[in-house]
Amino acid sequence: MDSKESPNTRRDFLKLGTLGALAACGSACSCSSGASHEHKEVGKKVRLLSPDGEMVEIDESHLRHANHSVVSREEARIGIPGKKFVMVIDLAKCKNARKCVSACQKMHHIPEDKEWLSIKLMKDSEAGSPYWFPKTCFHCDNPPCVKVCPVDATFKRSDGLVLIDNERCIGCKFCMAACPYSTRVFNWDEPEVSPTVAALSYSPETSVPSKVGTVEKCDFCPDMVREGKLPDCVTACPNGVFYFGDENEDVVSNGDETIRFSQIIAERGGYRYAEDLGTKPRVYYLPPRDRIFPVERGLDGKSDELKERYKDILNPEK
């Protein structure tokens, strides 16, 4: 496969087998935690009896979401056999559109002020120019967070993903202290979710529903991957910044373009953030060369609160 070939569609990507082969093993656990993002609300409401005996009213389009099933706790901890998931982030394409952030929040039913995926504004040197830097959990192959957890609530799977079981988490925050990338967040308050979401069966693969007093983070959406789908952050990005796939099959896709993982890393100078820490992240970055957007475009239409977040980089004190 040559990167110069015409881009493939997401359907072509699935045919290649990188994620499509997972559809069969995922059919028994259909309906991901983010299934609702594919169904637009139609306005028609239905009344259902929740498992707690409470009558709730929900949009009809969410019925599939409300009745989803999940894999067993054992399966969720083992991972998907034969896979080694990897993500590549093209910094030259990012303009802080933040569609990835909002898609992640919607899928996992987390509030706007909580970000599992954040967009930083980086500047490597005084003489250099700033660039937008999406930061997810890095799902390290040598994860310090796993080593310090006293109750085995955070764990490393055979397919490369690092997940958290919030039904085991005791809220000690040792994993947060051990993570050198600060990608974990803590639920200080009782999550505000609908009765329908609160009634969902919890799985470490869906991270839904949230639980007060526990740690959360980006999970690479393994429930969607089991269905042969790309994570929501990948498909929500309007500029194709995120590529996701299987390192064992040497293929990654951003939903429109499917390429060899080894090729894009070799030809574009791919690197891992803070490589010297020895954590061996499963997220690779492509340097922000030949950027398609000026960095200032990333502030267009953004709130004053967001602009304030980036002021020290864009307007450093002289």
N, C-alpha and C positions, 0 to 999 in steps of 0.2 A: 504494500500500500504506500502510495506516494503522497506527501503533503501537497503536491502541486495538482493532484487530481481535483475534480469538482467536488465541493462539499457534499457529504451524504446527509440524508435526512435522519431524524431520530429513528424512524422505522428501519432504515438501513443499518443503523448502529445496533439495533436489537437483533437483526438478522446475523450480524457478525458473531454474535454469541457472547459478547462481553457482559451484557446484562440480560440479554434475551433468554439465555439458558436458565436464568434464575426464575423465569416465569412459571415453569412447571413445578419447581419445588415450592414456589410461593402461592400456588393456587389454593392450597389447603388453608392458607392464612390470609385470604384476600381481604382487602380494605385496610389501607394504612391509616396511621393517625392523621395524615393530611388528606384523606380522601375527599374531604369536603371542599378542598380548593378547586376541584374539577367540576363542581356542581353549583351553578349560579342559583341564587335564591329566586324562587318563582312566586313568592308571596302567599301561597296556599299553606295554611297552618293545619297541623294535625295534633291531636292530644293523645299522649301515651302514658302508660303507667311505668314509672321508673322502678328499678330493683328495690328501692327503699319504700315503695308503696306510695310515692308522691305523683300526682297527676301533673305532667309537664306539657307545655305547648311548644312545638318546634316547627321549623320550616320543613315541608315535605321533601325538599331536595337533600336533607341531611339524614334521611332514614338509613341509607346505606352506611353512613358513618356511625350511626348510633348502634348498628347491629354488627359491627366488625368483630372479627375474631383475631386472636394473636397466637404466636407460637408459644410453646411451653417455655418455662423458665430455663430448663436445661438446654433447649435448642438456642435460646437467645444468648446464653453464655458461651456456647461452642462456636457459633458463627456459621457461615455458609461454606460448605466443603469445597476445596479446590480454588477458592478465590483469594485475592490479595488486593484489596481496594486501594486506590490512590487518587489524589486530586492534584491538578495543575492549575495555577492561577496566573493569568496573563496580565501583568501590571500595565502593559502598554495600552490595554483596552479599557481600563477602569476609569470612570469619571464620577464616581460617588453617586450613582443613580439611586442606590440604596433599595432597589427592588429585591435584592437577595435578602436583605435584612427583614423587610416587611413580610416576604414570603415565608421565611423561617419562623417569624413570630406568629403568623397566621396558622401555619401548619401545626405548630406545637402549642397553640393556645396560650401564648405568653404575652404579657402587656408590652406596650410600645417602649416603656422605659427600661426593659430588660433585653439585652442583646447577647445571644449566643454567638452570633456572627457580627463583628464590628468592622467599621471602615476607618482605618487610621490614616493620618496624613504624615508621611515620612519625608525626612530630608537627611541624606547620608553624610553631608559635609556642608560647611559654611558656603562653599563655592558652588555646590550643586543646587539643582532645582527640586522642589518638593514633588511628590507623587502619591497617588491614592493606593492604599495597601489593605485589601480585605484580609481579615484574620479570623480563621475558624479554629476549632480544636485541631491539633496537628496529628492526633492518633498515632503517637510515637511508637516505634518498635521497641524502644527501651524507656518505657514511661515511668518516671519517678512517682507519679500520682498513685499508680497501682502498688508500688512497693511499700508505701507508707500507710495505706488503708488498713486499719486494724480489724475490719469485719468483712473484708473481701467484697465490699459494695461496688468498688470500681475495678474493672477487670479488662484484660486484653484477650481478644478473640483470635481464632486461627485465621480469619480473613483480614486481619490487620486493624480492625476497629477497636477502640477503647470506649466502653460504655459504663453507665452507672445504673445500679439497681437501687432505686430510692426506697424500696421496701426493706433493704438491708442497711441503708445509710443511717448513721446515728448523728450526723451533723457536726462531727468533730472538726471538720475543715482542714484536716491534715493534708488532704489531696490538693486543696487550694494553695496552701503554703508551699507544697512541693512543686507545683506546676510553674516552670520558669517563664511561661508565656501568658499567665494570668487570663486563661480562657474559661475559667469556671465561675459560676455565679451561685449565690446562696439564697434560698427562699426564706427570708426573714418573716414574711407575713403569709397568712393563709391565702393561697391563690384564688383570684376571683374568676371563676369559670361557670358556665351554665350548668344546670342540673344534668343535662344530657352528657356533657363532657365529663363531669364528676363521676358519672355512673359507668364510664368506660372501664373495661378490664385493663389494668396496668401491665405493661411489659417494658423491660429495659430497651427493647427495640423501638418502641414508640415514644417513650419518655412522657407519656400522657396517661392520666392526669398528673399535674404537679402536686407536690406534697410539702407542706410547711416544715422547716427545719432540716431540709435536705439540700444537697448540691446538685446542680444541673449544668449541662454544657451541650455544645454541638455534637450530634451523634451520627452525622453522615446519612441520616434517614434510612437505616437498614430495612425498615418495613417496606419502603417503596422499592428498594433494590430487590427484595425478594419477589416483587411483582414485575420485575423487568423494567422499572422506571428509573429515571435519573432523579437525584435529590432536587427538591424544590428550588434551592438557591441557584442551581445550575440552569434550570429552564426559565426561571424568572428574570435572569439577567438579560437586558436588551442588547448587550454588546458582546456576548459570548465570552465573558471573562473566565468563567469556571469550566474546566474539563474534568470529567470523572470517569473512572473505568477500572479495569482489572489489570494489574501489573503482570500477572501470570500470562494473560493473553496479549499483553503489550498493546492494548487499545484503550484510548480515552476519547470522550466526546463531550461537546458543549451543547448537544441537541441539534445543531445544524451541521457541524463539521466533525468528522470522525478521523482520527489520526493515530499513528503509532506513538505510544508513550516514549519509548526509547529515542525515537527520531526527533520529537519536538524538544525533548530535554537536551539532546546532543547539539541540535542545530541552533537552538535559541539560548543556549547558555543557562539552562535550568539550574536552580540551586535550592537548598533548604535553609530556612530561616534559622539563624543562630546554630549553625552546624557544629560549631566547636563545643557545644554543650553535651554532645554525645547521646542525645535523646533519639536520634534517627527518626525524624518526622516523616509521615506519609503524605505530606503536602509539599509540593514543589512550586517555586515561583519562576516566572519568566521575567527577566529584567525589563524595566520600563523604557526600552529604546524605541525610537520612532513612534512616540505616543500619538494616538489618533485624536486626543482631546487636550487642550490646554488645561492645566490643573484648576484654573479659576472657574471653569465650566462646572466643576463639581459643587459649587456653592449656589448656582442658579436655582432660584425658587426654594431654597432651604430656609428653615426657620432661624431666627436670631440665636436660639439656643444652640443649634448645630454650628452656626458660624462662630460662636463664642468658643466652641470646643476646639476649633482649628486655628484660632487667631495667633497663638504663639509660634506656629510654623510659618504662616503666611505673612505675619507682621511682627517679626521679632524686634524686641527693644534694641535700639542702637546703643 
